[in-house]
C-alpha cells in the first residue's frame, strides 16, 4: 500500500464525518435524501435554500470553513452521482458560499 492510499483514506473518513454531522448542523430539518441529494422536506435539489440558511448560520462569519465543509459534501455527492455535471454540482454545493461581492474583489497578490 502506497502513501497516497493512506492519505486518501484519511480524507475519506473526514468526508463521512461531514455527512454524519449534517443532522446536528441542520437540526434534523431539510436533510439530503441520498444518494439522490434531494431535500427530504421540500424535494428541492440539496442543499436547498433552507439548508443553506441553516449551514450559513451554523458557520457564521467563517465562510472558509463553510466552503471547506460543503466541499467535502460535494465530494460525496460526486461519488454518489457519477453521471452528474461536476460544474453544476459545484455551483449547487459550493458557489453559494461566496459573498455576493466576491466576484468583484481583485485577485489576491
C-alpha positions as a Markdown table, in Angstrom:
| # | Residue | x | y | z |
|---|---|---|---|---|
| 1 | Unk | 0.0 | 0.0 | 0.0 |
| 2 | Unk | 1.5 | 3.4 | -1.0 |
| 3 | Unk | 1.5 | 6.6 | 0.9 |
| 4 | Unk | -1.2 | 8.1 | -1.3 |
| 5 | Unk | -3.6 | 5.3 | -0.3 |
| 6 | Unk | -3.3 | 6.3 | 3.4 |
| 7 | Unk | -3.8 | 9.9 | 2.7 |
| 8 | Unk | -6.9 | 9.2 | 0.6 |
| 9 | Unk | -8.4 | 7.1 | 3.3 |
| 10 | Unk | -7.8 | 9.8 | 5.9 |
| 11 | Unk | -9.6 | 12.4 | 3.8 |
| 12 | Unk | -12.4 | 9.9 | 3.1 |
| 13 | Unk | -13.1 | 9.4 | 6.8 |
| 14 | Unk | -13.4 | 13.2 | 7.2 |
| 15 | Unk | -16.0 | 13.3 | 4.4 |
| 16 | Unk | -18.0 | 10.6 | 6.1 |
| 17 | Unk | -17.8 | 12.6 | 9.4 |
| 18 | Unk | -19.0 | 15.7 | 7.5 |
| 19 | Unk | -22.0 | 13.8 | 6.2 |
| 20 | Unk | -22.7 | 12.3 | 9.6 |
| 21 | Unk | -22.7 | 15.8 | 11.2 |
| 22 | Unk | -25.5 | 17.0 | 8.9 |
| 23 | Unk | -28.3 | 16.0 | 11.3 |
| 24 | Unk | -26.9 | 18.1 | 14.1 |
| 25 | Unk | -25.9 | 21.0 | 11.8 |
| 26 | Unk | -29.4 | 21.2 | 10.3 |
| 27 | Unk | -31.4 | 20.4 | 13.4 |
| 28 | Unk | -32.8 | 17.4 | 11.5 |
| 29 | Unk | -34.6 | 19.6 | 9.0 |
| 30 | Unk | -34.0 | 19.8 | 5.3 |
| 31 | Unk | -31.7 | 16.8 | 5.3 |
| 32 | Unk | -30.5 | 15.4 | 2.0 |
| 33 | Unk | -32.0 | 12.2 | 0.6 |
| 34 | Unk | -29.0 | 10.2 | -0.6 |
| 35 | Unk | -27.9 | 9.1 | -3.0 |
| 36 | Unk | -30.1 | 11.4 | -5.0 |
| 37 | Unk | -29.1 | 14.5 | -3.0 |
| 38 | Unk | -32.6 | 16.0 | -2.8 |
| 39 | Unk | -34.1 | 17.6 | 0.3 |
| 40 | Unk | -36.3 | 15.2 | 2.3 |
| 41 | Unk | -38.5 | 18.1 | 3.4 |
| 42 | Unk | -39.1 | 20.2 | 0.3 |
| 43 | Unk | -37.9 | 17.9 | -2.5 |
| 44 | Unk | -35.6 | 20.6 | -4.0 |
| 45 | Unk | -32.0 | 19.7 | -5.0 |
| 46 | Unk | -29.9 | 19.7 | -1.9 |
| 47 | Unk | -28.6 | 21.9 | -0.4 |
| 48 | Unk | -32.0 | 23.7 | -0.7 |
| 49 | Unk | -32.4 | 27.3 | 0.4 |
| 50 | Unk | -33.4 | 26.5 | 4.0 |
| 51 | Unk | -30.5 | 24.1 | 4.3 |
| 52 | Unk | -28.1 | 26.8 | 3.0 |
| 53 | Unk | -29.5 | 29.2 | 5.6 |
| 54 | Unk | -29.0 | 26.7 | 8.4 |
| 55 | Unk | -25.5 | 25.9 | 7.3 |
| 56 | Unk | -24.6 | 29.6 | 6.9 |
| 57 | Unk | -26.0 | 30.3 | 10.4 |
| 58 | Unk | -24.1 | 27.4 | 11.8 |
| 59 | Unk | -20.7 | 28.6 | 10.5 |
| 60 | Unk | -21.5 | 32.3 | 11.0 |
| 61 | Unk | -18.8 | 34.6 | 9.6 |
| 62 | Unk | -16.4 | 31.7 | 9.0 |
| 63 | Unk | -17.1 | 31.3 | 5.3 |
| 64 | Unk | -13.8 | 29.5 | 4.7 |
| 65 | Unk | -14.8 | 26.7 | 7.0 |
| 66 | Unk | -18.3 | 26.6 | 5.5 |
| 67 | Unk | -16.8 | 26.3 | 2.0 |
| 68 | Unk | -14.5 | 23.5 | 3.1 |
| 69 | Unk | -17.3 | 21.7 | 4.8 |
| 70 | Unk | -19.7 | 21.8 | 1.8 |
| 71 | Unk | -16.7 | 20.9 | -0.5 |
| 72 | Unk | -16.5 | 17.6 | 1.5 |
| 73 | Unk | -20.2 | 17.1 | 0.9 |
| 74 | Unk | -19.7 | 17.8 | -2.8 |
| 75 | Unk | -17.0 | 15.1 | -2.9 |
| 76 | Unk | -19.5 | 12.6 | -1.5 |
| 77 | Unk | -22.2 | 13.8 | -4.0 |
| 78 | Unk | -19.8 | 13.4 | -6.9 |
| 79 | Unk | -19.2 | 9.8 | -5.8 |
| 80 | Unk | -22.9 | 9.1 | -5.5 |
| 81 | Unk | -23.9 | 10.9 | -8.6 |
| 82 | Unk | -21.3 | 9.8 | -11.1 |
| 83 | Unk | -23.2 | 11.0 | -14.2 |
| 84 | Unk | -24.0 | 14.5 | -12.9 |
| 85 | Unk | -22.2 | 17.5 | -14.3 |
| 86 | Unk | -19.4 | 18.4 | -12.0 |
| 87 | Unk | -19.7 | 22.2 | -12.7 |
| 88 | Unk | -23.4 | 22.1 | -11.9 |
| 89 | Unk | -22.8 | 20.2 | -8.6 |
| 90 | Unk | -20.0 | 22.7 | -7.7 |
| 91 | Unk | -22.5 | 25.6 | -8.3 |
| 92 | Unk | -25.1 | 23.8 | -6.2 |
| 93 | Unk | -22.9 | 22.8 | -3.3 |
| 94 | Unk | -20.1 | 25.4 | -3.0 |
| 95 | Unk | -20.6 | 28.5 | -5.2 |
| 96 | Unk | -23.4 | 29.9 | -2.9 |
| 97 | Unk | -20.9 | 30.2 | 0.0 |
| 98 | Unk | -19.1 | 33.1 | -1.7 |
| 99 | Unk | -20.1 | 36.5 | -0.6 |
| 100 | Unk | -22.1 | 38.4 | -3.3 |
| 101 | Unk | -19.3 | 40.9 | -3.8 |
| 102 | Unk | -16.5 | 38.3 | -4.0 |
| 103 | Unk | -16.8 | 38.3 | -7.8 |
| 104 | Unk | -15.7 | 42.0 | -7.8 |
| 105 | Unk | -12.8 | 41.5 | -5.5 |
| 106 | Unk | -9.4 | 41.9 | -7.0 |
| 107 | Unk | -7.3 | 38.8 | -7.2 |
| 108 | Unk | -5.1 | 38.0 | -4.2 |
| 109 | Unk | -1.5 | 39.2 | -4.7 |
